[in-house]
Amino acid sequence: MKEGLGRPYMLYNYIKNIDFAYPTVFSLFALLPILLWWYLKKNNKQLATIKVSSVYAFKVTSWKNRFRHLPFIFRLLALSCIIVALARPQKKNNEQRTEGEGIDIVLCMDVSGSMGSTDIPPSRMDVAKEVAEEFVRSRPVDRIGLVIFSGESFTQCPITNDRNTLISQIENLESRTLLKDGTVIGEGLATAVDRLKKSPSKSKVIILITDGKEDAPDTRLIDPLTALDIAKSEGVKVYTIGMGAMPTTIVENVNGKPGQRNPNIDFIDEQLLGKIATETGGKYFRARDKDALKDTYSQIDKLEKSKIDITSFKRVEERFFPLVLAALVFLFLEMLLKFTVFRKFP
């Protein structure tokens, strides 16, 4: 801010934040021109007339003559302050408090090597991460966690209200992690259910997204059907998403570069994903592109509504008192000048 603009800016900012409870009162300002007309007419009548040979002596004016209208000016200022005060200037502060009964949700995401496929550009994993982040931001009162799986499962982020931490964890996901190679849908689901086991929430939801079928190593502990029974016993609803535009899976060849295998076979076990969703009260979706995945999350968002109560507060701060005080000061000055300096004798 430039030097010299501080006070005008503060005055502008003050006026900008002021509202008036009774703005129609400003119509009383129409009385001021009438009072001015009445004053001038009255003042002219009080002037005496006399014939003189020269007006030179009357051209000499004193300070009293120059400021004789000052009491009336103070009266107009006092009336102006009273009118503005009657309009009730106020400063309003609107506040909102959001409360609600949220849903505990666990995102259970496949991070196996096939999620690096570029059939959904830039890759299945990148699109899955982006859409998941948008979903997290759209659920303001829910607690959400993140479980990942490939050849084994792992809790990437416990159920939390900390959106920033969760989104950071999602952003850092990669399709080739330190987890064992494979796809253990059952263990991923079981781990997600375990995260919800001690949840006090009445609604518990898992969103499981994968682009493959159960491809477990010898170290597997829980198969998908056993995990399904666990989810049902805990009252957890599971929404499943099969992700992939083409019926292919991505593997690594001898040189460590990604390659395709069995391009005419769809490696998404839609029958298993549909069974998990149906028997837990959820729904199965197939996402062949980014828009379809966004639509899937949008449908889940509509199906799983949180109870949100928004309470609005209006705090009103009255600002008429300084105007009333100013009006009293102007009236006092008028009376003081009228009965002292500008006092008239009969």
Secondary structure, DSSP 8 states (H G I E B T S, - for coil): --TT-HHHHHHHHHHHTEEES-GGGGGGGGHHHHHHHHHHHHHHHT------S--GGGG---HHHHTTTHHHHHHHHHHHHHHHHHT-EEEEEEEEEEEEE--EEEEEEE-SGGGG-SSSSS-HHHHHHHHHHHHHHT-TT-EEEEEEESSSEEEEEEEES-HHHHHHHHHT--SS-SS-SSB-HHHHHHHHHHHHTT---S-EEEEEEESS--B--TT----HHHHHHHHHHTT-EEEEEEE-SSS-EEEE-TTS-EEEE-TTS----HHHHHHHHHHHT--EEEE-SHHHHHHHHHHHHHHS--EEEEEEEEEEEE--HHHHHHHHHHHHHHHHHHHTTT----
